[in-house]
Amino acid sequence: MYGVFGGYTRWAVVFLIIFVLFFLLVPGYYGGPAAAAPAYGDP
């Protein structure tokens, strides 16, 4: 896992995974159905 940034590469990957999971899970906790309604065209 030692790439261009050396030892920081592993932490960058871990942070990226956590950020993606956070970005995907948060809308589900904060008004998931309400946020998805316009996307599906529901009233």
Secondary structure, DSSP 8 states (H G I E B T S, - for coil): --BTTBTHHHHHHHHHHHHHHHHHHHHHHTTHHHHHHHHHT--
